[in-house]
Amino acid sequence: MTTYEQIFENNRKWVASKTATDAEFFEKLAQEQKPDYLYIGCSDSRVPANEIMGLDAGEVFVHRNIANLVNNIDLNIMSVINYAVRQLEVKHIIVCGHYNCGGVKAAMQPEDLGLLNPWLRNIRDVYRLHMDELNNIKDINERYGRLVELNVQEQCLNVIKTAVVQQSYINKGYPTVHGWVYDLHNGLLVDLKIDFEGLLHEIQKIYDLTGKGMQF
């Protein structure tokens, strides 16, 4: 296991590798960030955003929390989305879950988890919304994996419900929202192929915050 002191040596090697190919790498990086992607993922240490996407420093704006939730009363995630859309003008917002997610698994357990209860209730709400489908899956691991996917889909919807995303898409044509799941067993990303425009049109029947969407 890497020791604390080794981290700084690793850092120096990383800096050397970057400046060896581009002497001005850090000078240019310090000037501004202009990423095309906002990545909303799980805090799990096995899922490093930039690495699994094959992108470098400055190319991905990242927010991570337990089970990649987008809670509308969480000022942290709402501030991240707002800043990414309005200031950074990202073109894509990605919600990325992962199979074998500890947060999703914990939400499936019938027990009191203390401080985690209100956070994980968001996942239990996803289960409630899709209970018939999930209960028809007899294999517990398959059911668990499907809940991971459904949780990503519901969090994508929560992103689409925000005013800043609706307004920016109508006025500028971006960002679009995508749902992914990362497979820890093989390192591959699975695109859930979220129908962004279809979902936006559907949710605006109730969640239109632009005054330009679905009219009643």
TORKOL-4160 file (C-alpha; in steps of 0.2 Angstrom, whole numbers, padded with zeros to 4 digits, m for minus):
216
<pt num="1" X="0000" Y="0000" Z="0000"/>
<pt num="2" X="0006" Y="0017" Z="m0004"/>
<pt num="3" X="0013" Y="0027" Z="0011"/>
<pt num="4" X="0009" Y="0045" Z="0015"/>
<pt num="5" X="0027" Y="0050" Z="0010"/>
<pt num="6" X="0026" Y="0041" Z="m0007"/>
<pt num="7" X="0012" Y="0052" Z="m0012"/>
<pt num="8" X="0023" Y="0067" Z="m0013"/>
<pt num="9" X="0036" Y="0057" Z="m0023"/>
<pt num="10" X="0022" Y="0051" Z="m0035"/>
<pt num="11" X="0017" Y="0069" Z="m0037"/>
<pt num="12" X="0034" Y="0075" Z="m0042"/>
<pt num="13" X="0035" Y="0061" Z="m0055"/>
<pt num="14" X="0018" Y="0066" Z="m0062"/>
<pt num="15" X="0024" Y="0084" Z="m0063"/>
<pt num="16" X="0040" Y="0078" Z="m0072"/>
<pt num="17" X="0030" Y="0067" Z="m0084"/>
<pt num="18" X="0018" Y="0082" Z="m0089"/>
<pt num="19" X="0032" Y="0095" Z="m0091"/>
<pt num="20" X="0042" Y="0082" Z="m0101"/>
<pt num="21" X="0029" Y="0082" Z="m0115"/>
<pt num="22" X="0023" Y="0100" Z="m0113"/>
<pt num="23" X="0034" Y="0112" Z="m0103"/>
<pt num="24" X="0020" Y="0125" Z="m0101"/>
<pt num="25" X="0007" Y="0112" Z="m0096"/>
<pt num="26" X="0004" Y="0119" Z="m0079"/>
<pt num="27" X="0005" Y="0137" Z="m0084"/>
<pt num="28" X="m0009" Y="0134" Z="m0097"/>
<pt num="29" X="m0019" Y="0124" Z="m0084"/>
<pt num="30" X="m0018" Y="0138" Z="m0071"/>
<pt num="31" X="m0025" Y="0151" Z="m0083"/>
<pt num="32" X="m0042" Y="0144" Z="m0084"/>
<pt num="33" X="m0053" Y="0128" Z="m0085"/>
<pt num="34" X="m0065" Y="0125" Z="m0099"/>
<pt num="35" X="m0071" Y="0107" Z="m0098"/>
<pt num="36" X="m0084" Y="0100" Z="m0109"/>
<pt num="37" X="m0090" Y="0088" Z="m0096"/>
<pt num="38" X="m0098" Y="0088" Z="m0079"/>
<pt num="39" X="m0096" Y="0071" Z="m0071"/>
<pt num="40" X="m0107" Y="0067" Z="m0056"/>
<pt num="41" X="m0101" Y="0050" Z="m0049"/>
<pt num="42" X="m0100" Y="0040" Z="m0033"/>
<pt num="43" X="m0087" Y="0043" Z="m0020"/>
<pt num="44" X="m0080" Y="0025" Z="m0022"/>
<pt num="45" X="m0061" Y="0025" Z="m0023"/>
<pt num="46" X="m0062" Y="0012" Z="m0037"/>
<pt num="47" X="m0070" Y="0024" Z="m0049"/>
<pt num="48" X="m0058" Y="0038" Z="m0054"/>
<pt num="49" X="m0067" Y="0050" Z="m0065"/>
<pt num="50" X="m0054" Y="0056" Z="m0076"/>
<pt num="51" X="m0045" Y="0039" Z="m0078"/>
<pt num="52" X="m0060" Y="0029" Z="m0083"/>
<pt num="53" X="m0064" Y="0043" Z="m0096"/>
<pt num="54" X="m0046" Y="0044" Z="m0103"/>
<pt num="55" X="m0046" Y="0063" Z="m0100"/>
<pt num="56" X="m0033" Y="0074" Z="m0093"/>
<pt num="57" X="m0033" Y="0087" Z="m0079"/>
<pt num="58" X="m0044" Y="0102" Z="m0084"/>
<pt num="59" X="m0055" Y="0092" Z="m0095"/>
<pt num="60" X="m0068" Y="0086" Z="m0083"/>
<pt num="61" X="m0078" Y="0095" Z="m0069"/>
<pt num="62" X="m0081" Y="0083" Z="m0056"/>
<pt num="63" X="m0093" Y="0080" Z="m0041"/>
<pt num="64" X="m0094" Y="0064" Z="m0031"/>
<pt num="65" X="m0105" Y="0058" Z="m0017"/>
<pt num="66" X="m0111" Y="0042" Z="m0010"/>
<pt num="67" X="m0121" Y="0033" Z="m0023"/>
<pt num="68" X="m0120" Y="0048" Z="m0036"/>
<pt num="69" X="m0136" Y="0056" Z="m0030"/>
<pt num="70" X="m0144" Y="0072" Z="m0037"/>
<pt num="71" X="m0154" Y="0079" Z="m0022"/>
<pt num="72" X="m0163" Y="0095" Z="m0026"/>
<pt num="73" X="m0161" Y="0101" Z="m0008"/>
<pt num="74" X="m0142" Y="0097" Z="m0008"/>
<pt num="75" X="m0134" Y="0114" Z="m0010"/>
<pt num="76" X="m0117" Y="0106" Z="m0014"/>
<pt num="77" X="m0123" Y="0097" Z="m0030"/>
<pt num="78" X="m0135" Y="0111" Z="m0035"/>
<pt num="79" X="m0121" Y="0123" Z="m0034"/>
<pt num="80" X="m0110" Y="0112" Z="m0044"/>
<pt num="81" X="m0123" Y="0110" Z="m0058"/>
<pt num="82" X="m0126" Y="0129" Z="m0058"/>
<pt num="83" X="m0108" Y="0133" Z="m0059"/>
<pt num="84" X="m0104" Y="0120" Z="m0073"/>
<pt num="85" X="m0119" Y="0126" Z="m0084"/>
<pt num="86" X="m0118" Y="0145" Z="m0082"/>
<pt num="87" X="m0100" Y="0148" Z="m0079"/>
<pt num="88" X="m0091" Y="0134" Z="m0087"/>
<pt num="89" X="m0104" Y="0131" Z="m0101"/>
<pt num="90" X="m0101" Y="0112" Z="m0101"/>
<pt num="91" X="m0109" Y="0103" Z="m0116"/>
<pt num="92" X="m0112" Y="0086" Z="m0107"/>
<pt num="93" X="m0118" Y="0082" Z="m0089"/>
<pt num="94" X="m0114" Y="0063" Z="m0085"/>
<pt num="95" X="m0122" Y="0054" Z="m0070"/>
<pt num="96" X="m0111" Y="0039" Z="m0068"/>
<pt num="97" X="m0115" Y="0025" Z="m0056"/>
<pt num="98" X="m0106" Y="0008" Z="m0054"/>
<pt num="99" X="m0110" Y="m0010" Z="m0051"/>
<pt num="100" X="m0107" Y="m0016" Z="m0034"/>
<pt num="101" X="m0111" Y="0001" Z="m0026"/>
<pt num="102" X="m0110" Y="0000" Z="m0008"/>
<pt num="103" X="m0122" Y="0014" Z="m0006"/>
<pt num="104" X="m0135" Y="0006" Z="m0016"/>
<pt num="105" X="m0133" Y="m0011" Z="m0008"/>
<pt num="106" X="m0135" Y="m0003" Z="0009"/>
<pt num="107" X="m0151" Y="0005" Z="0004"/>
<pt num="108" X="m0158" Y="m0012" Z="0000"/>
<pt num="109" X="m0155" Y="m0018" Z="0018"/>
<pt num="110" X="m0169" Y="m0017" Z="0031"/>
<pt num="111" X="m0159" Y="m0009" Z="0045"/>
<pt num="112" X="m0157" Y="0007" Z="0053"/>
<pt num="113" X="m0141" Y="0015" Z="0046"/>
<pt num="114" X="m0141" Y="0031" Z="0057"/>
<pt num="115" X="m0135" Y="0047" Z="0049"/>
<pt num="116" X="m0135" Y="0038" Z="0032"/>
<pt num="117" X="m0154" Y="0035" Z="0033"/>
<pt num="118" X="m0160" Y="0052" Z="0025"/>
<pt num="119" X="m0147" Y="0050" Z="0011"/>
<pt num="120" X="m0150" Y="0032" Z="0007"/>
<pt num="121" X="m0169" Y="0035" Z="0007"/>
<pt num="122" X="m0167" Y="0043" Z="m0010"/>
<pt num="123" X="m0162" Y="0026" Z="m0016"/>
<pt num="124" X="m0176" Y="0018" Z="m0007"/>
<pt num="125" X="m0187" Y="0030" Z="m0016"/>
<pt num="126" X="m0180" Y="0024" Z="m0033"/>
<pt num="127" X="m0184" Y="0006" Z="m0027"/>
<pt num="128" X="m0202" Y="0011" Z="m0023"/>
<pt num="129" X="m0204" Y="0019" Z="m0040"/>
<pt num="130" X="m0198" Y="0003" Z="m0049"/>
<pt num="131" X="m0204" Y="m0010" Z="m0036"/>
<pt num="132" X="m0214" Y="m0021" Z="m0048"/>
<pt num="133" X="m0199" Y="m0023" Z="m0060"/>
<pt num="134" X="m0186" Y="m0025" Z="m0047"/>
<pt num="135" X="m0196" Y="m0038" Z="m0037"/>
<pt num="136" X="m0199" Y="m0048" Z="m0053"/>
<pt num="137" X="m0180" Y="m0051" Z="m0053"/>
<pt num="138" X="m0177" Y="m0066" Z="m0043"/>
<pt num="139" X="m0158" Y="m0066" Z="m0043"/>
<pt num="140" X="m0153" Y="m0054" Z="m0029"/>
<pt num="141" X="m0137" Y="m0049" Z="m0038"/>
<pt num="142" X="m0146" Y="m0045" Z="m0054"/>
<pt num="143" X="m0159" Y="m0035" Z="m0044"/>
<pt num="144" X="m0145" Y="m0025" Z="m0036"/>
<pt num="145" X="m0137" Y="m0021" Z="m0053"/>
<pt num="146" X="m0153" Y="m0016" Z="m0060"/>
<pt num="147" X="m0156" Y="m0004" Z="m0045"/>
<pt num="148" X="m0139" Y="0004" Z="m0049"/>
<pt num="149" X="m0145" Y="0007" Z="m0067"/>
<pt num="150" X="m0162" Y="0014" Z="m0062"/>
<pt num="151" X="m0154" Y="0025" Z="m0049"/>
<pt num="152" X="m0143" Y="0033" Z="m0062"/>
<pt num="153" X="m0159" Y="0035" Z="m0073"/>
<pt num="154" X="m0168" Y="0044" Z="m0059"/>
<pt num="155" X="m0153" Y="0055" Z="m0055"/>
<pt num="156" X="m0152" Y="0060" Z="m0073"/>
<pt num="157" X="m0170" Y="0065" Z="m0072"/>
<pt num="158" X="m0166" Y="0076" Z="m0056"/>
<pt num="159" X="m0153" Y="0085" Z="m0067"/>
<pt num="160" X="m0165" Y="0088" Z="m0081"/>
<pt num="161" X="m0178" Y="0095" Z="m0068"/>
<pt num="162" X="m0166" Y="0109" Z="m0064"/>
<pt num="163" X="m0170" Y="0127" Z="m0070"/>
<pt num="164" X="m0152" Y="0130" Z="m0076"/>
<pt num="165" X="m0151" Y="0114" Z="m0087"/>
<pt num="166" X="m0168" Y="0118" Z="m0095"/>
<pt num="167" X="m0165" Y="0136" Z="m0098"/>
<pt num="168" X="m0147" Y="0133" Z="m0105"/>
<pt num="169" X="m0153" Y="0119" Z="m0117"/>
<pt num="170" X="m0168" Y="0129" Z="m0124"/>
<pt num="171" X="m0157" Y="0145" Z="m0126"/>
<pt num="172" X="m0140" Y="0137" Z="m0132"/>
<pt num="173" X="m0144" Y="0119" Z="m0136"/>
<pt num="174" X="m0133" Y="0112" Z="m0122"/>
<pt num="175" X="m0129" Y="0103" Z="m0110"/>
<pt num="176" X="m0136" Y="0086" Z="m0114"/>
<pt num="177" X="m0138" Y="0073" Z="m0100"/>
<pt num="178" X="m0131" Y="0056" Z="m0100"/>
<pt num="179" X="m0132" Y="0041" Z="m0089"/>
<pt num="180" X="m0118" Y="0028" Z="m0087"/>
<pt num="181" X="m0113" Y="0013" Z="m0076"/>
<pt num="182" X="m0095" Y="0008" Z="m0073"/>
<pt num="183" X="m0092" Y="m0010" Z="m0072"/>
<pt num="184" X="m0079" Y="m0014" Z="m0059"/>
<pt num="185" X="m0076" Y="m0031" Z="m0065"/>
<pt num="186" X="m0069" Y="m0026" Z="m0083"/>
<pt num="187" X="m0066" Y="m0007" Z="m0082"/>
<pt num="188" X="m0079" Y="m0003" Z="m0095"/>
<pt num="189" X="m0092" Y="0010" Z="m0096"/>
<pt num="190" X="m0110" Y="0006" Z="m0100"/>
<pt num="191" X="m0120" Y="0019" Z="m0109"/>
<pt num="192" X="m0138" Y="0018" Z="m0103"/>
<pt num="193" X="m0143" Y="0028" Z="m0118"/>
<pt num="194" X="m0154" Y="0041" Z="m0109"/>
<pt num="195" X="m0166" Y="0049" Z="m0121"/>
<pt num="196" X="m0162" Y="0067" Z="m0115"/>
<pt num="197" X="m0174" Y="0077" Z="m0127"/>
<pt num="198" X="m0188" Y="0064" Z="m0124"/>
<pt num="199" X="m0186" Y="0065" Z="m0105"/>
<pt num="200" X="m0185" Y="0084" Z="m0106"/>
<pt num="201" X="m0201" Y="0086" Z="m0116"/>
<pt num="202" X="m0210" Y="0074" Z="m0104"/>
<pt num="203" X="m0204" Y="0081" Z="m0087"/>
<pt num="204" X="m0209" Y="0099" Z="m0093"/>
<pt num="205" X="m0227" Y="0094" Z="m0092"/>
<pt num="206" X="m0224" Y="0096" Z="m0073"/>
<pt num="207" X="m0206" Y="0103" Z="m0070"/>
<pt num="208" X="m0205" Y="0117" Z="m0084"/>
<pt num="209" X="m0195" Y="0131" Z="m0076"/>
<pt num="210" X="m0192" Y="0141" Z="m0092"/>
<pt num="211" X="m0209" Y="0147" Z="m0097"/>
<pt num="212" X="m0205" Y="0141" Z="m0115"/>
<pt num="213" X="m0208" Y="0122" Z="m0113"/>
<pt num="214" X="m0224" Y="0112" Z="m0112"/>
<pt num="215" X="m0239" Y="0124" Z="m0111"/>
<pt num="216" X="m0255" Y="0119" Z="m0101"/>
